[in-house]
Amino acid sequence: MRSNLLVTLAGLTLAVLLSPFALALDEEAQAAKEEGMQLWGIHQWEKMQPPLEIAAENGDEVGICVLLKCRFDELQRRVYNSPQNPQQQ
């Protein structure tokens, strides 16, 4: 399961980086990106997601990659902390 997830994340990242939408953001999306990145830098995971989603919806590759990374990390924590995880026994 983990390898499939990593392949999917890698594919999405490449698709984003090669996207024709890799253009300059409008003022609102740029401001949202800056706010989200500041919150990410001070580890405010829940607060940073809405602004970065605005930037990501406008084609910002960094916003998309940061959101993917945070969601992947959250998924890893859930899997690792699940009662079915043999590593916890």
TORPA-4810 file (N, C-alpha, C, O; in nm, 3 decimals):
<nodes>
NODE_1_0.083_-0.119_0.000_0.000_0.000_0.000_0.087_0.126_0.000_0.058_0.223_-0.070_M
NODE_2_0.194_0.122_0.080_0.279_0.240_0.091_0.346_0.272_-0.043_0.356_0.388_-0.080_R
NODE_3_0.393_0.169_-0.115_0.459_0.195_-0.243_0.361_0.254_-0.344_0.399_0.341_-0.423_S
NODE_4_0.236_0.207_-0.343_0.136_0.265_-0.433_0.112_0.412_-0.402_0.098_0.494_-0.493_N
NODE_5_0.108_0.445_-0.274_0.087_0.583_-0.234_0.204_0.670_-0.277_0.185_0.782_-0.325_L
NODE_6_0.326_0.619_-0.259_0.443_0.696_-0.299_0.447_0.717_-0.450_0.483_0.826_-0.496_L
NODE_7_0.411_0.615_-0.527_0.406_0.629_-0.672_0.302_0.732_-0.712_0.326_0.814_-0.801_V
NODE_8_0.187_0.728_-0.646_0.082_0.826_-0.676_0.127_0.967_-0.644_0.107_1.059_-0.724_T
NODE_9_0.189_0.986_-0.527_0.238_1.118_-0.490_0.346_1.167_-0.586_0.347_1.284_-0.624_L
NODE_10_0.436_1.079_-0.625_0.541_1.117_-0.720_0.479_1.157_-0.854_0.522_1.255_-0.916_A
NODE_11_0.381_1.081_-0.900_0.315_1.112_-1.026_0.242_1.245_-1.021_0.249_1.324_-1.115_G
NODE_12_0.173_1.271_-0.911_0.103_1.399_-0.896_0.201_1.516_-0.892_0.176_1.621_-0.950_L
NODE_13_0.312_1.495_-0.823_0.412_1.601_-0.814_0.470_1.633_-0.952_0.484_1.749_-0.988_T
NODE_14_0.504_1.529_-1.028_0.555_1.551_-1.163_0.452_1.619_-1.252_0.485_1.709_-1.330_L
NODE_15_0.328_1.575_-1.241_0.222_1.635_-1.322_0.208_1.784_-1.291_0.188_1.866_-1.381_A
NODE_16_0.219_1.817_-1.165_0.208_1.958_-1.125_0.326_2.039_-1.176_0.309_2.149_-1.229_V
NODE_17_0.445_1.984_-1.162_0.564_2.058_-1.203_0.570_2.078_-1.354_0.627_2.177_-1.401_L
NODE_18_0.513_1.987_-1.429_0.513_1.998_-1.574_0.386_2.062_-1.629_0.365_2.068_-1.750_L
NODE_19_0.302_2.107_-1.540_0.172_2.163_-1.577_0.186_2.296_-1.651_0.273_2.376_-1.620_S
NODE_20_0.098_2.319_-1.749_0.099_2.450_-1.816_0.045_2.561_-1.728_0.052_2.679_-1.764_P
NODE_21_-0.009_2.525_-1.611_-0.063_2.625_-1.520_0.046_2.683_-1.430_0.016_2.758_-1.337_F
NODE_22_0.171_2.649_-1.458_0.282_2.696_-1.376_0.315_2.841_-1.411_0.428_2.872_-1.450_A
NODE_23_0.219_2.927_-1.397_0.233_3.068_-1.430_0.224_3.151_-1.303_0.201_3.097_-1.194_L
NODE_24_0.243_3.280_-1.316_0.233_3.369_-1.201_0.092_3.365_-1.143_-0.007_3.355_-1.216_A
NODE_25_0.084_3.374_-1.012_-0.044_3.374_-0.943_-0.103_3.514_-0.941_-0.031_3.613_-0.950_L
NODE_26_-0.236_3.521_-0.931_-0.298_3.653_-0.913_-0.270_3.700_-0.770_-0.217_3.624_-0.689_D
NODE_27_-0.306_3.823_-0.739_-0.272_3.882_-0.609_-0.331_3.804_-0.492_-0.263_3.781_-0.392_E
NODE_28_-0.457_3.763_-0.505_-0.523_3.689_-0.396_-0.454_3.555_-0.372_-0.429_3.518_-0.257_E
NODE_29_-0.425_3.483_-0.479_-0.361_3.352_-0.464_-0.219_3.367_-0.410_-0.175_3.286_-0.329_A
NODE_30_-0.147_3.470_-0.454_-0.011_3.493_-0.405_-0.013_3.527_-0.256_0.070_3.478_-0.180_Q
NODE_31_-0.109_3.610_-0.214_-0.121_3.644_-0.072_-0.157_3.520_0.010_-0.104_3.501_0.120_A
NODE_32_-0.245_3.436_-0.043_-0.283_3.313_0.027_-0.162_3.220_0.038_-0.141_3.158_0.142_A
NODE_33_-0.084_3.210_-0.069_0.036_3.126_-0.066_0.133_3.175_0.041_0.184_3.095_0.120_K
NODE_34_0.159_3.305_0.044_0.252_3.361_0.142_0.204_3.336_0.284_0.283_3.299_0.372_E
NODE_35_0.074_3.355_0.308_0.018_3.329_0.441_0.032_3.181_0.478_0.074_3.148_0.589_E
NODE_36_-0.003_3.093_0.384_0.007_2.950_0.409_0.149_2.905_0.436_0.173_2.821_0.524_G
NODE_37_0.245_2.960_0.361_0.385_2.922_0.381_0.437_2.973_0.515_0.517_2.906_0.580_M
NODE_38_0.393_3.092_0.557_0.433_3.143_0.688_0.379_3.051_0.798_0.451_3.019_0.893_Q
NODE_39_0.254_3.011_0.786_0.194_2.922_0.885_0.262_2.786_0.884_0.282_2.725_0.989_L
NODE_40_0.297_2.738_0.766_0.368_2.610_0.754_0.504_2.620_0.824_0.547_2.526_0.891_W
NODE_41_0.571_2.733_0.807_0.702_2.753_0.867_0.700_2.751_1.019_0.800_2.718_1.083_G
NODE_42_0.587_2.787_1.078_0.576_2.784_1.225_0.491_2.667_1.272_0.440_2.666_1.384_I
NODE_43_0.477_2.569_1.185_0.412_2.441_1.218_0.265_2.455_1.258_0.218_2.386_1.348_H
NODE_44_0.193_2.543_1.192_0.049_2.559_1.213_-0.024_2.481_1.104_-0.083_2.541_1.014_Q
NODE_45_-0.019_2.348_1.112_-0.066_2.260_1.005_-0.212_2.283_0.967_-0.244_2.292_0.849_W
NODE_46_-0.299_2.292_1.067_-0.442_2.306_1.036_-0.473_2.443_0.975_-0.554_2.454_0.883_E
NODE_47_-0.407_2.547_1.026_-0.434_2.682_0.979_-0.375_2.708_0.840_-0.426_2.793_0.767_K
NODE_48_-0.268_2.636_0.803_-0.203_2.665_0.675_-0.275_2.603_0.557_-0.255_2.646_0.443_M
NODE_49_-0.359_2.502_0.581_-0.420_2.431_0.470_-0.518_2.516_0.388_-0.508_2.513_0.265_Q
NODE_50_-0.611_2.591_0.447_-0.703_2.669_0.363_-0.634_2.771_0.272_-0.669_2.778_0.154_P
NODE_51_-0.535_2.850_0.322_-0.470_2.941_0.228_-0.392_2.869_0.118_-0.392_2.912_0.003_P
NODE_52_-0.325_2.759_0.154_-0.250_2.687_0.052_-0.342_2.619_-0.048_-0.305_2.600_-0.164_L
NODE_53_-0.462_2.582_-0.004_-0.558_2.525_-0.099_-0.599_2.629_-0.203_-0.618_2.596_-0.320_E
NODE_54_-0.612_2.755_-0.161_-0.643_2.863_-0.256_-0.531_2.875_-0.359_-0.556_2.883_-0.479_I
NODE_55_-0.407_2.877_-0.310_-0.293_2.887_-0.401_-0.286_2.764_-0.492_-0.261_2.777_-0.612_A
NODE_56_-0.309_2.646_-0.436_-0.302_2.523_-0.515_-0.410_2.520_-0.622_-0.385_2.477_-0.735_A
NODE_57_-0.529_2.566_-0.589_-0.638_2.569_-0.687_-0.607_2.663_-0.803_-0.662_2.649_-0.912_E
NODE_58_-0.517_2.758_-0.778_-0.476_2.851_-0.883_-0.348_2.806_-0.953_-0.287_2.882_-1.028_N
NODE_59_-0.307_2.681_-0.928_-0.195_2.623_-1.001_-0.059_2.639_-0.938_0.042_2.616_-1.005_G
NODE_60_-0.051_2.678_-0.812_0.079_2.696_-0.748_0.139_2.561_-0.712_0.083_2.486_-0.632_D
NODE_61_0.254_2.530_-0.771_0.317_2.399_-0.749_0.364_2.381_-0.606_0.350_2.273_-0.549_E
NODE_62_0.420_2.485_-0.547_0.469_2.475_-0.410_0.354_2.447_-0.315_0.365_2.362_-0.227_V
NODE_63_0.244_2.518_-0.333_0.126_2.495_-0.249_0.076_2.353_-0.260_0.041_2.290_-0.160_G
NODE_64_0.072_2.302_-0.382_0.027_2.165_-0.403_0.121_2.066_-0.336_0.077_1.974_-0.267_I
NODE_65_0.251_2.086_-0.355_0.349_1.993_-0.297_0.346_1.994_-0.144_0.355_1.889_-0.081_C
NODE_66_0.333_2.113_-0.086_0.328_2.122_0.061_0.202_2.054_0.113_0.208_1.981_0.213_V
NODE_67_0.089_2.076_0.048_-0.035_2.008_0.089_-0.022_1.857_0.076_-0.064_1.784_0.166_L
NODE_68_0.035_1.810_-0.034_0.054_1.666_-0.051_0.144_1.609_0.058_0.115_1.503_0.113_L
NODE_69_0.251_1.680_0.088_0.343_1.634_0.193_0.273_1.626_0.327_0.288_1.527_0.399_K
NODE_70_0.198_1.729_0.363_0.129_1.729_0.492_0.025_1.619_0.499_0.010_1.554_0.602_C
NODE_71_-0.048_1.599_0.391_-0.150_1.494_0.391_-0.087_1.356_0.392_-0.141_1.264_0.454_R
NODE_72_0.025_1.340_0.324_0.097_1.213_0.328_0.147_1.185_0.470_0.134_1.073_0.519_F
NODE_73_0.204_1.287_0.535_0.252_1.270_0.672_0.137_1.232_0.766_0.154_1.147_0.853_D
NODE_74_0.022_1.295_0.748_-0.095_1.264_0.831_-0.140_1.120_0.807_-0.173_1.049_0.902_E
NODE_75_-0.142_1.078_0.683_-0.179_0.940_0.651_-0.080_0.842_0.713_-0.120_0.738_0.765_L
NODE_76_0.049_0.874_0.707_0.150_0.788_0.769_0.127_0.777_0.919_0.137_0.668_0.976_Q
NODE_77_0.096_0.890_0.985_0.070_0.885_1.130_-0.050_0.796_1.161_-0.047_0.719_1.256_R
NODE_78_-0.156_0.808_1.080_-0.275_0.726_1.103_-0.244_0.577_1.086_-0.287_0.495_1.167_R
NODE_79_-0.170_0.544_0.981_-0.136_0.403_0.957_-0.046_0.352_1.068_-0.067_0.242_1.119_V
NODE_80_0.054_0.429_1.106_0.148_0.386_1.208_0.078_0.370_1.343_0.112_0.280_1.420_Y
NODE_81_-0.019_0.457_1.372_-0.088_0.452_1.501_-0.210_0.362_1.502_-0.278_0.351_1.604_N
NODE_82_-0.239_0.295_1.390_-0.356_0.208_1.385_-0.332_0.083_1.469_-0.218_0.038_1.481_S
NODE_83_-0.438_0.027_1.528_-0.423_-0.093_1.611_-0.378_-0.215_1.530_-0.333_-0.314_1.589_P
NODE_84_-0.389_-0.211_1.399_-0.349_-0.324_1.316_-0.201_-0.319_1.279_-0.152_-0.409_1.212_Q
NODE_85_-0.131_-0.216_1.321_0.010_-0.201_1.286_0.095_-0.296_1.369_0.098_-0.284_1.491_N
NODE_86_0.165_-0.391_1.306_0.246_-0.487_1.381_0.369_-0.424_1.445_0.427_-0.483_1.536_P
NODE_87_0.412_-0.306_1.401_0.530_-0.241_1.458_0.504_-0.191_1.600_0.598_-0.167_1.675_Q
NODE_88_0.379_-0.175_1.636_0.348_-0.123_1.770_0.342_-0.233_1.875_0.330_-0.203_1.994_Q
NODE_89_0.350_-0.356_1.835_0.338_-0.464_1.933_0.471_-0.503_1.991_0.479_-0.592_2.075_Q
</nodes>
